[in-house]
């Protein structure tokens, strides 16, 4: 699992290797159109109200 990468669906930030485990604790995972979408901690804070309101990411 450590060889997988996570990419933010908003800004494109990517983490790989051992950093993935830490990112899974602080990033937000959502399901859009049947696929998992990860949002980094920075973008999650910026768009918190939209995420809580379950708005589609296309709106923010």
PyMOL commands that set and color helices and strands:
alter all, ss='L'
color gray80, all
select helices_A, chain A and resi 19-26+41-46+48-52+57-59
alter helices_A, ss='H'
color red, helices_A
select strands_A, chain A and resi 6-7+14-15+28-32+35-39
alter strands_A, ss='S'
color yellow, strands_A
deselect
rebuild
show_as cartoon
